[in-house]
Amino acid sequence: MKQRLINDFKSAFERKVFFRALYMAMVVGIILNIINQGHQLIHLQFNHINYLKLGLTFIVPYLVSTYSSVLAKRNFIPGELSMIDAHLECHTCHASEINLKKGEIIPECSNCGVATNWKISKKGSAEIKRMEEELKSRALFVELNPAPVMRIDETGKIQESNPAADLIYNTTLAGQNIKTLINGFKEIDIPEIIKTEKILNFIESKDDKLLRFEIRGIKHLNVCQLYGADISELLKTQKENAKYIAAIEQSFNSIMVTDIRGNIEFINHAFTKQTGYSISDVIGKNPRFLKSGKTTKEKYGQMWETIKNGNVWKGEFYNKKKDGSFYWELATISPVKNKDGEITSYLAVKEDITEQKEAKKKMNSMAMFARLNPEPVLRFDKKGIIVESNPAAEEAFCEESLTGINIVKILPELKNINIAEFIDNSSIEKVTHAVGNHVYRFMIRGISEFSICQIYGSDITERRKAEEEAQNMALFAQLNPEPVFRFNKDGLILQSNPAANEAFQVETLEQSNIKDVIEELNSIDIAEFINQSRITTITDTINDKIFRFILRGLSKLEVCQIYGSDITERVKQQEKIMEQKQSITRSIEYASRIQKAVLPPVELVNYVLPENFIIYKPRDIVSGDFYWMSKKDNKAILVAADCTGHGVPGAFMSMLGISFLNEIVNKQSILHADEILNQLRNNVKSTLSQTGKEGEAKDGMDIALCILDFENNIMQYSGAYNSLYQFRNNEFIETKADKMPIGIYAKEKESFTNHEIKFKKGDTYYIFSDGFADQFGGEKNIKFLAKNFKKILLDIHQKPMKTQKEILEKTYDNWKGKHEQVDDILIIGFRIV
C-alpha cells in the first residue's frame, strides 16, 4: 500500500500528467468563469469578482484530471477486465510486457509476480480522446460550482445535477425529465443536439429570476450538457443603462465616466465636440491630457480627496483642447457606488463656461475699474435707469445710492437723447455739468454688447480754477512780499513780481531763462516736470540770502510756478541747533566710553568662562542694558540686566546697578543669588526714593543673576522677570524668574527665589534681556517673539560659542532689515567645560 501511494505521488508530477491536468484546468476554468462571472471579468469589475470561485474553478479540474490520470495508470489489477486497449509494462522489473484489448483479463507478471505494478506504455488514440472528454465533462460537476449544471440523456432524463441546480428548483433533479421541468426544452430535439453536438441558448423565467441556459451535445457520451446562469440583475442593469446612455448622448453637457483609477470608460458626443478628441483617442486614458498647466496641484488634490471620500466635488478647470486652444469648464464629479456602498466609478458632468467667463471678466473689469476710479462712473440701461454707480459718483451727486434713479434726473443734458438707440449704435457723447461747487465733464458711451450705457466723469473744477487763477495770478504776485515768478516749458520767465526782481537785484526777470537765474534747475527736465504737474523744493543762495523755492508744474496751463521764501534766519538757527546737538552727542559718546569701561573686561569673562559669547547692542549711543561679572571665593557671579528705558536715562540706571552690585558682592560679600537681588532692590528703592505713591517714578530693572560654584558644580540662579535657559543632552530646560522687578512694585514678594542647579560638563546656559525677542521686522513688521528665540537656541546650542554668536547676529540683522532698533539688546551664552 505504501509503495502504491509513493508511485501514485510520483506519477502525479510526471511531465505528461502535469501538462494534461494544467490544460484541462485552463479549459474548464475559463468556461466556468465565462458562465458564472463573465460580466464582471469583461467589464473589469474587480471588486465584484468572487476570487474563491475563480480559484476553485481552476484548481478542482486540475486535481480531478491528475487523479484520473494516476488512477488510469495504475488501475490494472490481475484477474479484472481491462477497460481500454493498452500495452502494459511491469513497473518493477521492466522486463515483462503484454498487449491487452478492451475486455480481456489482466494477468500477473510472469517474471516478478507483482500484481499491482503494471503501467500503461501505449493506448488507443480513440480511447484517449474519449477519456479526456469524459474528464472535462466530469470536471463541470464539481460540488463547488456556483452555477446550475445538468447532464441529460437522449430521452430527456436528467442523469446528474449539481447542488446549484437543485437549489434553484428546490428539489433533487436527478431522475426527472427535463421537458417537464424547463419549458424551453419542449421544442428541442435532444437526440439531434447530441448527434450533431450543437450548442443552443435560451432564456427561461423561474420565479422572480431570469436564467440563461446553454445546451451542448456530447456525442461520444450520448448526452447533452446544460449550463445555466442567473442574468436577472444583468438585464435590469442593461435596461437602466440604455435609458441613461440615451439621455447622456442627447445632453448638451460634456459627460465622462472613469474607473476608480481615473481611466476613461465612457464619453458622450458633447465631449468630443467640446474637446476635439474622438472616442478612440481617450478611452482607457487618464484625463490628464486635458491639463493646461494653469490648474494647481492643490486643486486636483482637493478634488480627489473629496470624491474618494464619497462626496460630490464641484469646481472649475482651465483645460486644453486637442487643437491646443484653451477653454473653461464647470465640472461636477460624483462617485458611483454599488449596492454595497463601494465606489466603482466616477461620473463627471462638465459645462463649457468659456464665454460666460469672458463676459464676466469684461463686466468685472468694468466694475473693478469703476470701484477703484476716483472719478464718477455710472451705468444705466436702455430705459435710462441707473443699474450701477461707484462711490465717487454717489459722492459727486450727494446721493447715498444712485441705483434705480433715471439718468435724466441727475443729468438733464441727456433728456433729448434716445437712450435705447444711443446704446444700440454704441454712440459716444460728451457733456459738461455742474454739481454743487464742482464742475464735471462726462463722457457717455453706449455698449451694445451688454445693452448698457457707461458714463465716465472727470472733475474739471481745478482746471477751471486754474484758468481763473491764471487771470488773478498777476495781482497775487504783485502784492506778495515773497518772490513769485512763472516760466514756460522752454525755461523762459513769463512773469515775475517786484519781490522776485528785488531778490535777484534786477529791474525785471521777464524774458530771462530760469536756468540762468537758478543754477539748481539745470538738472531738471522742465518740460517733463510741467507735463507731470510735479512739485519739488530746492534751496539756493541769492545775493547773500538763502531762499527756499517751491516749484509747481501746472500742466493745464503749460507753465511752472515758483514761490520763494527767505529762510536765511531760519538756516542760521538750524546751524546753531546742529552745533548744540553735536556738542551733546560728543558728551554722550564720552559717557558711552565711561559706561563700557565699567563693564567686565573681556579677559576676565574668558578666564572664568572659556566657552562664552556676549552680544551687546545698545539702541542709542549709551545703553540701558548692562552685564556684570565678579569672581570671589572660587565663585563666579554673572549678571545680565535690562534697566527701565534706554539711552541716557537707561544708562544712568545701569551705572547705579553696576555700582550697587560692586557694593553688595565685592564689599558686603553676599554670595546668595536671592539675597543679592533683595539687597539690590532695597538700594534702588532707597536711592530713587520710591515709596509707591501715585505719580512717582517706577524706574528699576529686570535681571538674571547666576553664581557658579566650580568646587561643588552647583549654580545658583535668581531672576527678576528674566529667565535662565539651559540645554543638556539636547533637552531644553527653562528656569523661570520671579514676576517682579528690581524696584518698587505693588505685588512684590518678600524675597526673590533662589534656584540651585547641579551643572556638569557640556551644559549650555543663556541669560539675556528682552531686546532680541521684541525687535520688529520681517515681511509683516511684527515682533520676533520669545518662541522663535528659543527655537534658534535649540538649533544652534551644540555649535561652538563663536559660531552661535555669528548666527544670532546674522538672524537679528536679517529680521530687522531696514527697520529701526527698538530696544537695547544683550545676550550672554556660556558652556561648562
Secondary structure, 3 states (H helix, E strand, C coil): CHHHHHHHHHHHCCHHHHHHHHHHHHHHHHHHHHHHHHHHHHCCCHHHCCHHHHHHHHHHHHHHHHHHHHHHHHCCCCCCECCCCEEEEECCCCCCEEEECCCCECCCCCCCCCCCCEEEEEECHHHHHHHHHHHHHHHCCCCCCCCCEEEEECCCEEEEECHHHHHHHCCCCCCCEHHHHCHHHCCCCHHHHHHHCCEEEEEEEECCEEEEEEEEEEHHHCEEEEEEEECHHHHHHHHHHHHHHHHHHHCCCEEEEEECCCCEEEECHHHHHHHCCCHHHHCCCCHHHHECCCCCHHHHHHHHHHHHCCCCEEEEEEEECCCCCEEEEEEEEEEEECCCCCEEEEEEEEEECHHHHHHHHHHHHHHHHHHHCCCCEEEECCCCEEEEECHHHHHHCCCCCCCCCEHHHHCHHHCCCCHHHHHHCCCEEEEEEEECCEEEEEEEEEECCCCEEEEEEEECHHHHHHHHHHHHHHHHHHHCCCCEEEEECCCEEEEECHHHHHHCCCCCCCCCEHHHHCHHHHHCCHHHHHHCCCEEEEEEEECCEEEEEEEEEECCCCEEEEEEEECHHHHHHHHHHHHHHHHHHHHHHHHHHHHHHHCCCHHHHHHHCCEEEEEEECCCCCCCEEEEEEEECCEEEEEEEEECCCHHHHHHHHHHHHHHHHHHHHHCCCCCHHHHHHHHHHHHHHHCCCCCCCCCCCCCEEEEEEEEECCCCEEEEEEEECCEEEEECCEEEEECCECCCECCCCCCCCCCCCEEEECCCCCEEEEECCCCCCCEECCCCEECCHHHHHHHHHHHCCCCHHHHHHHHHHHHHHHHCCCCCCCCEEEEEEECC
